[in-house]
Amino acid sequence: MPYRLWPGVVAAFLQWLGWFGVPAINPEWTIFGMLGAVAFGVLIFAWWVAFSRASWGERLGTLLMIALGSAATMRIVHPSISNGMMGMMPFFYAIPIMSLAVVVSAVLGSVRSPNARWLTKGAAIALACATLAAIRTDGIRGAGGSDVRWRWSQSAEERLLA
C-alpha cells in the first residue's frame, strides 16, 4: 500500500514557512517561528508513526535511525550549538531538520523497492546529521534567533582580529 504523503508534506511546508517566514514578517516573532517549527516537527513524527501507512518495521526503524544518528551527531556538533540556548539548541534544530528528512525520504522512496526506501531514509537522515554537524552559531540576534553560520567560516571574533 502506498504511503499517505499529503499530511507530512503539508506539515513540512508549514513548518519551514513558520521557521523562516514568521521572522521575515516580524523579527520579534522569531521565537514563535522556532517553536512552531518544533511543534510541526512533532506533528510530522506523529504522522509518520500513526498515519503514514508505512509498515511498522519501517516506521520504528526510521525512528531508531533518527535516534542513533542524532546521538552520534550530538557528540560532534560545534560547542556553540551544543551549549547554545542553555543546551537546548541541538534539539530545537534537530527536530525540524530530522522531520524534514523523514518527509523527503518518504516522498522520494514511496514508489521504490523496500531496499531503496531504506537507502533513501538512511541518506536523508545522514544528510540531516551532516547539516547539524556543519553549523555553528555566533550568538543570538536581538529578537531571539540564532546567528547561524557554517562551521568552517570565520567567526565575528576572527574577522575582527584579521
N, C-alpha and C positions, 0 to 999 in steps of 0.2 A: 504494500500500500504506500503511495507517495506521502511525503511529509505534508503537513499543513503549514505552509510557509507564511501566509499573509500576516498573522498576528505578530510573528517575530520581526518581519520586515518593517511593519508599521511602527512597532515599538522601538526598533533600532533607529529608524528615521527620526522619530520624535525625540529619542534620547540625544542624538547628536545635534539636532536642531536646538534643543534646550541647552546643551553644553556650550555650544558656540554661538547660537542665535540670541539667547537671552542676554549674555554680556554685551553683544554687539548693539542691542537695542538700548540697554541702560547698564553701564559698567557697575553700578551699585547693586545690581541684581545677580552678580556673578555667583554668589553662594547658592542662590536658588537654582541656577542652571546646573551647578555641580551636584546639588542634592537631587535634582530631577534626573540627572544622568545616572546616578547611583540607583534611584528608585526604578527607573526604566530598566536598568541592568538586572535588578532583582526580578522584575516582571518578565524579562526575556528568559532568565533561568527557569522561572515558574512555567512559562510557555513550553520551554524545551522538555521539562520533566513531565508536565501534565497533558499538554495539548498538541505536541508536535507530530504524533503518530509514528515516531521512530520506535525501534524495538527497545525493550528495557535494557538490554545489554549495551546498546548504543547510547542510550540516554545516560546511564550510570557511568559507562566507560568514558564518555565525554567529560562528565563532571570530575571523574578521577584524573583524567589527563590535565584538566584545568588546575586541579588542586596540586598535583605533582609539579606541573610547570610553574605555577605561582610560587610554590615553596622553594624551588630551585632559583627562581628569578629573584626572590626577596633576599637571597644571600649575596647577590652580585649587583643590586641596584646601587646607584650613586648614594653616598651618605646624605646628600641634601634631600634625596627622595625618601630614604628610609627614616630619616629623622624629621622630615617636614610635617607640618600640621600636627605636631605632638605625636609623631609616629604613625599617624593615620593616613598619610598621603599615599603610600603604596596601595592601600585598599580603595581609596577614593579614585585612583587612576586605574587600578587593575579591573575593577568591576565593569566599567564601561568598555574598556578595551577587550576584555575576555568575552563579554556578552556579544560584542560586535563580531568577534571571531566565531562564536557559535552560530550566529545568523548567517554570516558569509559562507561558512563551511556547509551549513545546511542548504543554502541556495545553490552553491556550486556542486555539492555532492548528491543532491536529491535524485538525480536520474542516472547515477553511476552505480557500478557494482559495489558490494559491501567493502571489498578491499580498497577500492578507490575512495569510498566515503571516509574510511579510517585515515587514509593518507591525507585527504583534504582537511579533515579535522585536525590531524597532527600538525600539518603545515600551517594552518591558520593559527593554532594555539602557539606554536613555536614563533611565528611572526609577531604575535601579540606580546609574548615574553621578551623577544628581542627588542621590541619597541620600548617596553618598560625599562629594559636594561640600558638603552641607548640615550636616555634623557636625564637631565638634572635640572635643578631649579636655582635661580639666582635670588630667590626670596619671594615674598608675597607683594603683589601690587596693591595699591591703596584700597581697592574695592573687594579684596579677599581672594582674587585669582592669583594663581602662581605664575611666575615669570619663567616658563619652561624653555629650556634650550637643549641643543644636542650636547651630549656628554663631552664630546671632544672639542667643542667650541670654547673660545676664551671666556672666562668669567669677567664680570664687571671689574673685579679687583685686578685681574691680569691685564685687562685693557687699560686701566688707569696707570699701572706700573710700566706699561710699554711705551 
